[in-house]
Amino acid sequence: MPDELPAPNIENFSRNGFVGPNTTIIRAQYRPRFLHARGEYVPRRFHPWELSGSAFADRLALPVAILEGDGISIEFNRRSAAQDYGYANVLADELHYIISGRGILDTEVGTLEVRAGDFVLLPRAVTYRWGEIAEEITELIVVTRSQLRIDPEGAPATLNVDLHVDRPVPHGRPGEPVDGEYEIVVRHGKQFTSYFYDVDPIPCLDAIGAPLVQRLNIEHVNGLGAEKGGLPPARLFGSTNDVDFIYCTSSRRSDRPPVHHNADFDEVICYAEGPSPWGAIDTAGTITWTPKGLLHQGPEEDIAPGRYRSWLVETRADLTMTPAGREISHLMETDQYGIHPSELGAAQA
């Protein structure tokens, strides 16, 4: 009687995400578990809470980039007090995700009261500032030259846009005179130019027409997959040039992701909240990064009992760590997305 064959391990090699040509590879071995790595092109997890508070101590402190690529950066911000200046990014759209905290976000088209779980889409050239802070705000920001738009795949099953997407409420009052000068910091790439005014230039009486700034909360996003199967995560935001996409990857009725080569997109995932862990991740704000082309699987998403929420950035840009990102990064294994055993072993030695 012939020896039994080992249980097969299935790998997927895809182009253009899962949209392009796909090849299934069958192996006897499970390949995501590597012993150790040498070099810079490795998967990482980032712990933003390890970023020094001094990074945000200055009055004009701005978000800190942890990953950068051509036309995109992933940035972290911590805000415990109101800003006494405005800010505008004239070369990139910004998608803000509130990890924790509550506060007032003033924009030139009105005000939003934001809370944990909110996504706020701020198109390029919109001036804004953090107003009153009720609880310290921590946020992750996707800064991209791609023009982002709310684009829920499978809507309204994914997101009821009419019910759960809103816009800022105009102040209904003119800008008031200020003591001294009011500063607006304009970001143009990696450079900054300040403009000064004798009145507060941000308030508006009204805003008419298409919404500039939009907000939704992750709790209103439904993951695709009412039945078990291999359905993709729910797309929330797309770009007009198909460079960057944002998906909701929260717990959902789906098979575990396949062992996978994503040949064309870097993957950056933010674990948003529990109570259930996602594999080896259980702290809100944990960021994972799998560079394009690297074999990975990732944890089970169908969590019972309980739930978790997370979201994914896919970008065609080739991301690299910034010095600040390196300070808070850890080598990541690509099975359950924990800190790699080789790093844990080195730390204990």
Number of C-alpha atoms within 10 A of each C-alpha: 3 4 5 6 7 9 10 12 14 15 21 19 19 19 16 13 17 13 8 9 10 14 12 12 13 13 13 11 12 14 15 18 15 13 9 12 12 6 5 8 14 16 25 25 25 24 17 25 15 10 17 12 9 8 14 17 13 8 11 13 14 16 17 21 21 23 23 19 16 13 19 24 24 25 21 24 20 24 20 17 16 16 18 14 21 25 23 24 21 16 18 24 24 27 23 20 28 24 25 20 19 19 22 17 19 24 27 23 24 21 22 22 15 22 19 20 21 21 22 23 23 23 25 21 17 20 21 24 20 22 20 16 19 14 14 14 21 20 23 23 22 21 24 25 20 22 18 26 18 18 19 21 18 14 15 13 13 20 26 15 16 8 10 14 16 16 17 20 17 18 19 12 10 13 15 12 13 12 9 10 14 18 18 22 18 20 18 14 12 5 7 12 9 13 11 14 13 14 16 20 20 22 20 18 14 13 16 7 5 6 11 17 19 18 20 23 19 21 13 16 24 22 24 23 18 11 11 12 12 14 16 16 22 27 25 22 20 21 17 11 9 12 19 24 22 27 22 26 23 28 25 26 19 21 15 16 17 16 22 20 22 23 18 18 24 21 20 22 21 23 23 23 22 18 13 17 20 26 15 14 20 16 17 21 25 19 24 25 26 25 25 21 16 17 21 25 22 20 20 16 21 19 18 10 7 11 17 21 25 22 21 23 20 21 24 21 19 16 25 18 20 16 12 16 24 14 16 17 22 20 22 22 27 25 21 19 23 20 20 23 15 15 15 12 9 8 8 6 6
